[in-house]
Amino acid sequence: MVIHRPDFIVIGAMKSATTTLHEQLARQPGVFMSRPKEPNFFSDDEIYARGWGWYSSHFRAALPGAIRGESSTHYTKLPTFPWTVERMFRDLPRIKLIYVMRHPIDRLLSQYVHELTAGRIRVSLLEAVHRHPELIDYSRYAMQLEPFLRAFEFDNVLPVFFPRLVTESGQEFERIGRFLALQSPIKW
């Protein structure tokens, strides 16, 4: 069996335009992005147990020579998913990682509204912050990013900031293209 591996992963943070970035990358020549967007292979125990055959199937349709990527915000949800970095480093020690961030409070508020709308949280924001520590933890970017930097080194991790994706989309996207060493010009 041929194992197809990603060349890069967009690792987060939740509610920071990772879906937009995933879709923009999927539209570029020479880039293949997984469907579904978030396989959550390295984070979710039940999914990781499905094995490499299952994960590899998400990249099988890539054209020869295309770089392959996926986007899973679960990968930067410590302490909820504690084995992510260890698994990823063991299986993909030279993977390139893109970590998207937005203002921590804006990200927290966006997640709160998302969870409220989905019915998973049914209390006020103040009470939710006390009952659901992940609302704050997922915005603690240093805590989320540090294990990746330690394992994969700085040159393999690209920090991307939500405001730059909004106000300087083309320039920021070109920076991402250079990081990925894309052969074709990249356009937002």
FENUR-V252696 format. One record per residue. N is the residue number from 1. RES is the residue in one letter. PHI is phi as a letter, one per 40 degrees, with the letter a starting at -180 (NA if undefined). D_CENTER is the distance of its C-alpha to the mean C-alpha in Angstrom with 1 decimal. Layout:
n->N res->RES phi->PHI d_center->D_CENTER
n->N res->RES phi->PHI d_center->D_CENTER
//
This chain:
n->1 res->M phi->NA d_center->27.0
n->2 res->V phi->c d_center->24.7
n->3 res->I phi->c d_center->21.2
n->4 res->H phi->c d_center->18.6
n->5 res->R phi->b d_center->15.6
n->6 res->P phi->c d_center->12.5
n->7 res->D phi->c d_center->13.0
n->8 res->F phi->a d_center->9.6
n->9 res->I phi->b d_center->5.9
n->10 res->V phi->c d_center->3.2
n->11 res->I phi->b d_center->2.2
n->12 res->G phi->i d_center->3.7
n->13 res->A phi->c d_center->6.6
n->14 res->M phi->d d_center->8.0
n->15 res->K phi->g d_center->10.6
n->16 res->S phi->b d_center->9.7
n->17 res->A phi->g d_center->9.9
n->18 res->T phi->c d_center->6.5
n->19 res->T phi->c d_center->9.0
n->20 res->T phi->c d_center->11.5
n->21 res->L phi->c d_center->9.6
n->22 res->H phi->d d_center->8.9
n->23 res->E phi->c d_center->12.6
n->24 res->Q phi->c d_center->13.9
n->25 res->L phi->c d_center->12.7
n->26 res->A phi->c d_center->14.2
n->27 res->R phi->c d_center->17.4
n->28 res->Q phi->c d_center->17.9
n->29 res->P phi->c d_center->20.6
n->30 res->G phi->g d_center->19.6
n->31 res->V phi->b d_center->16.0
n->32 res->F phi->b d_center->15.1
n->33 res->M phi->b d_center->11.9
n->34 res->S phi->c d_center->11.9
n->35 res->R phi->b d_center->13.7
n->36 res->P phi->c d_center->12.7
n->37 res->K phi->d d_center->9.3
n->38 res->E phi->b d_center->8.0
n->39 res->P phi->c d_center->10.3
n->40 res->N phi->f d_center->9.3
n->41 res->F phi->c d_center->11.6
n->42 res->F phi->c d_center->11.3
n->43 res->S phi->c d_center->11.2
n->44 res->D phi->c d_center->13.8
n->45 res->D phi->d d_center->17.3
n->46 res->E phi->c d_center->18.8
n->47 res->I phi->c d_center->16.3
n->48 res->Y phi->d d_center->16.3
n->49 res->A phi->c d_center->20.1
n->50 res->R phi->c d_center->20.1
n->51 res->G phi->g d_center->19.8
n->52 res->W phi->c d_center->18.9
n->53 res->G phi->c d_center->21.0
n->54 res->W phi->c d_center->18.9
n->55 res->Y phi->c d_center->15.5
n->56 res->S phi->d d_center->17.4
n->57 res->S phi->c d_center->18.7
n->58 res->H phi->c d_center->15.5
n->59 res->F phi->b d_center->16.1
n->60 res->R phi->c d_center->19.9
n->61 res->A phi->c d_center->20.5
n->62 res->A phi->c d_center->19.3
n->63 res->L phi->c d_center->22.3
n->64 res->P phi->d d_center->23.7
n->65 res->G phi->g d_center->22.4
n->66 res->A phi->c d_center->19.2
n->67 res->I phi->c d_center->16.0
n->68 res->R phi->b d_center->13.6
n->69 res->G phi->a d_center->9.8
n->70 res->E phi->a d_center->7.4
n->71 res->S phi->b d_center->4.2
n->72 res->S phi->b d_center->4.1
n->73 res->T phi->c d_center->4.4
n->74 res->H phi->c d_center->7.4
n->75 res->Y phi->c d_center->6.5
n->76 res->T phi->b d_center->7.4
n->77 res->K phi->b d_center->10.3
n->78 res->L phi->c d_center->13.3
n->79 res->P phi->c d_center->16.0
n->80 res->T phi->d d_center->15.2
n->81 res->F phi->b d_center->13.6
n->82 res->P phi->c d_center->15.5
n->83 res->W phi->c d_center->15.4
n->84 res->T phi->d d_center->11.8
n->85 res->V phi->c d_center->12.5
n->86 res->E phi->d d_center->15.9
n->87 res->R phi->c d_center->15.2
n->88 res->M phi->c d_center->12.6
n->89 res->F phi->c d_center->15.1
n->90 res->R phi->c d_center->17.9
n->91 res->D phi->c d_center->16.7
n->92 res->L phi->b d_center->14.8
n->93 res->P phi->c d_center->16.4
n->94 res->R phi->b d_center->16.0
n->95 res->I phi->c d_center->12.5
n->96 res->K phi->c d_center->11.1
n->97 res->L phi->b d_center->7.8
n->98 res->I phi->b d_center->6.7
n->99 res->Y phi->b d_center->6.3
n->100 res->V phi->c d_center->7.3
n->101 res->M phi->b d_center->10.2
n->102 res->R phi->b d_center->13.2
n->103 res->H phi->d d_center->16.5
n->104 res->P phi->d d_center->16.2
n->105 res->I phi->c d_center->19.0
n->106 res->D phi->c d_center->17.9
n->107 res->R phi->c d_center->14.5
n->108 res->L phi->c d_center->16.6
n->109 res->L phi->c d_center->19.1
n->110 res->S phi->c d_center->16.7
n->111 res->Q phi->c d_center->15.4
n->112 res->Y phi->d d_center->19.1
n->113 res->V phi->c d_center->20.3
n->114 res->H phi->d d_center->17.7
n->115 res->E phi->c d_center->18.9
n->116 res->L phi->c d_center->22.5
n->117 res->T phi->c d_center->22.5
n->118 res->A phi->c d_center->21.2
n->119 res->G phi->g d_center->24.0
n->120 res->R phi->c d_center->22.0
n->121 res->I phi->b d_center->23.4
n->122 res->R phi->b d_center->27.0
n->123 res->V phi->b d_center->28.0
n->124 res->S phi->c d_center->28.2
n->125 res->L phi->d d_center->25.4
n->126 res->L phi->d d_center->27.5
n->127 res->E phi->c d_center->28.1
n->128 res->A phi->c d_center->24.4
n->129 res->V phi->c d_center->23.3
n->130 res->H phi->c d_center->26.0
n->131 res->R phi->c d_center->25.3
n->132 res->H phi->b d_center->21.5
n->133 res->P phi->d d_center->20.5
n->134 res->E phi->c d_center->16.8
n->135 res->L phi->d d_center->17.1
n->136 res->I phi->c d_center->17.9
n->137 res->D phi->d d_center->16.0
n->138 res->Y phi->c d_center->12.5
n->139 res->S phi->c d_center->13.8
n->140 res->R phi->c d_center->15.2
n->141 res->Y phi->c d_center->13.0
n->142 res->A phi->c d_center->15.4
n->143 res->M phi->c d_center->15.4
n->144 res->Q phi->c d_center->11.6
n->145 res->L phi->c d_center->11.5
n->146 res->E phi->d d_center->14.9
n->147 res->P phi->c d_center->14.5
n->148 res->F phi->c d_center->12.0
n->149 res->L phi->c d_center->14.6
n->150 res->R phi->c d_center->17.4
n->151 res->A phi->c d_center->16.3
n->152 res->F phi->b d_center->14.9
n->153 res->E phi->g d_center->16.9
n->154 res->F phi->c d_center->16.4
n->155 res->D phi->c d_center->16.9
n->156 res->N phi->b d_center->13.8
n->157 res->V phi->b d_center->11.4
n->158 res->L phi->b d_center->11.3
n->159 res->P phi->c d_center->11.1
n->160 res->V phi->b d_center->11.0
n->161 res->F phi->b d_center->12.9
n->162 res->F phi->d d_center->13.1
n->163 res->P phi->d d_center->16.9
n->164 res->R phi->c d_center->17.0
n->165 res->L phi->c d_center->14.9
n->166 res->V phi->c d_center->17.6
n->167 res->T phi->c d_center->20.7
n->168 res->E phi->b d_center->20.2
n->169 res->S phi->d d_center->18.0
n->170 res->G phi->c d_center->19.8
n->171 res->Q phi->c d_center->20.0
n->172 res->E phi->c d_center->16.4
n->173 res->F phi->c d_center->15.5
n->174 res->E phi->c d_center->18.2
n->175 res->R phi->c d_center->16.8
n->176 res->I phi->c d_center->13.5
n->177 res->G phi->d d_center->15.9
n->178 res->R phi->c d_center->18.0
n->179 res->F phi->d d_center->15.3
n->180 res->L phi->c d_center->14.6
n->181 res->A phi->f d_center->18.4
n->182 res->L phi->c d_center->18.7
n->183 res->Q phi->c d_center->22.4
n->184 res->S phi->c d_center->22.7
n->185 res->P phi->c d_center->22.6
n->186 res->I phi->b d_center->19.5
n->187 res->K phi->b d_center->20.2
n->188 res->W phi->c d_center->18.4
//
